[in-house]
Structures are given as structure tokens and as C-alpha cells.
Amino acid sequence: MIDMARVSADTPGAAHRVFLNSAGSSLPPTPVLDTVIAHLRREAEIGGYEALDERAADLEAGYGVFAELLGCRPDQVAFTDSATRSWLAAFEAVPLTAGDRILVGELEYGGNAIPLLMRARAVGASVEVVPSDGDGSFAPDALAAMLDERVKVVSVVQVPTNGGVVAADVRRISDAAHSVGALVLLDACQAVGQLAVDAEALDVDVLTGTGRKWLRGPRGTGFLVVRDRAKAVLRPKLADLQGGTWTGAESYALRDDARVYELWENDTATRLGLIAAARYLLELGVEAVEEAVTRRGAHLRSALAEVDGVTVHDLGTRKCGLVTFSVDGAEAGEVQAALAARDVAVSITRRSSTLYDMDRRGLTELVRASPHYFVGEAQLDAAVGVVAEVAAGARGRAARA
């Protein structure tokens, strides 16, 4: 069970507002904030190189922290400046040639889709969409029917940016993909920090994520897991003094672990903050956090569904803490503004972020609410009350028209 007294004390920003945007960029707890600020101050006192040397052991230990969090080995972990950087670094290292096939789900994220389409066009490969199952999730059976030896990559989004569904059969997806020698790239950007994620149990080859969302870390931080099957196949496109060693006038040697995808220059303060965020999550208990967040999502989803004029658009049998909805007669921006005026933070998810799925469902934009464990049920009910007022106002406008 989550210690609410502790997390409330560590999250002063949530005391006087209802923060429902952890799927965007969450509120870092005080220990994360203190870690980042303390290191910046130390850099100002003695210099960046010297401050880095002081924390070298802590930075090295961070690989073990993330290995514990993500179910992998420390040598399979790399740190980057974003989930996007992690995903791009891995994907561009996949050997692709003309005629190769890349399979994606209908819930694919736009930040992945664009580089997928760009690279496919450049090399003469194809990007093909696996139909979702009846619950709106990535369907292993549909995937299996599309597989052949030309499939090199299967891209899976564990939790999409535009709804609460959780990809429940990732292991079956991995097993099917591996049967034809394809690599599985798991985008866990919206999963890590609200759900237990185990790379070994899921048997994915690459896993990517960010610090700023549910993990409650600083912005400008990301992480990458490259497991052994992928390591044997991937060919990094570029490396610097972190990823390799200049051994002779015309020779170099690349690292033999996931850190080949890191860059020498990085923000030490925010990386320390990212590690602190992972430690904080592990101290609270990943399973306890998952239970708390899932319960809050279910509470909000149920309450919104009872409001006249509100439609909840979440899919899937298994759902998480990400809740999307619309209000009849009101644009998403109007709903967001009304909530902001009452100190309730939400975001908007638009067609371009998940085009396949949004087009399939005839949607262009949705209001997205994402309560973390530090948000209480009374706060959720207050937010629903504001949405009900917006819905009533929209009905009134329609009646007068």
C-alpha cells in the first residue's frame, strides 16, 4: 500500500491543484528535485568535471537500479536524453534492405511512425499495420498471420498515448516475432512508472522509455534496454567517445554493451535525478504503485462515464491510469481551459499522435487525464464536477441554438 503521507509531503505541487497530466510530464517528488538542484549547485562550486567525478559511483550504480526496475542486466541498460532518442538509436541500428517488412500495431505512436516510414521509404522496405483485436489491443493472432521471413521488426506500444488500454499479450507477440527471426521493439514510454515492466518476462529485444512521465523523473531523460538477441543483430550508426574508443589513426573499437548508444556529453544533474526517481519508485513498490494508479484510473473512468454528454474512449480489457474522453458540443481545448481555470491539469491527445487508431475510430482529438498515485479520489471527483459543468453548458448552448 502506498504511504500517502509520504508521497503527499514529497509532492507539494499537488496540494492545491488536481494534477492529471502524469502521462505528459509528471510532478517530480522532492528527493528527485533535491538531487538535481544539489548537483547543479555543486557544479557551480567546483566545476562540472569535478562534480561528475564525485558522483561517478552513483552514476554507475544507476545501471543496476534500472536493471532491477526493468527486469534486465545492468550491461543491457543505456541512458539517453529522451524516450525518442532511445527509440531512434535502436531502430536506426536495425539492418534493413529492400523488401524487408516492418509490422506495427494500430496504436503505434507518431514519434515512432515517422522514422519508421522515413527509413522504409529510403531503403525500399514496407510498414504494415497489424489489425487490433476486438478490445482494441495489439492482436498476437493477427500478427502471426502476417509473419514471414521478410519481417525484421515488430514495433509494439505497451500503453498508447490516446487511451487506457494495456497491451496484455506482449510475450505472445515476442514469441511469434522470434519464430521468424524478427526483433521486437517495445515502446514502454507510458508504462514504466505506472505498471510493472519486465523485459525478460516479456522477452522483448529493445525497450525504451522516458523519465518525465509516470516515473516522475526530470525532463530530458530517457533509458534504453538492449537485450542479447538485439545486440547480436543491431549495428549502431554513429558513436562517440562514450560509445567507442579511438584505437589508431584509422581504427576504433565500439563498446560491447548497451552504452554504445550513449553520448559522452550529458546532463549529469538530470541523470542523477532520473536514477533517484527510479529508486523512489522501487522504495514505494512497483506493484503497489500499479495497483494505486490502476484504481484511480478506474475511479475516474467510471465517474466520467456517468456524466450526461461525456464519452469515455478507452479501449481494452486491461486498463491503466490513462483516461481519455470527450464532451458533446465542446472542443477538447474548451474542456482543458475550463479545468485549468479551476486548477485541474489535463492534456489533449490529437490525431497525429496515433493516426491509425484515431482514424479507425473517427476521432480527431480527446481530452487526456492521467492521475498518479498522489492524486486522491476526492480530487478526482472535483475534476469530474468541473467536466459536468462544461457538459451542462454545452447542452445549454445546443438547446438555445
Secondary structure, DSSP 8 states (H G I E B T S, - for coil): ---HHHHHHT-GGGSSSEE-BTTT-----HHHHHHHHHHHHHHHHH-HHHHHHHTHHHHHHHHHHHHHHHTS-GGGEEEES-HHHHHHHHHTTS---TT-EEEEETT--HHHHHHHHHHHHHHT-EEEEE-B-TTSSB-HHHHHHH--TTEEEEEEESS-TTS-B--TTHHHHHHHHHTTT-EEEEE-TTTBTTB---HHHHT-SEEEEESSSTT---SS-EEEEE-HHHHTT---S---TTTEEEEETTEEEE-SSGGGG--S---HHHHHHHHHHHHHHHHH-HHHHHHHHHHHHHHHHHHHHTSTTEEE---SSSB-S-EEEEETTB-HHHHHHHHHHTTEE-EEEEGGGSHHHHHHHT-SEEEEEB--TTS-HHHHHHHHHHHHHHHHHHHHHHHH-
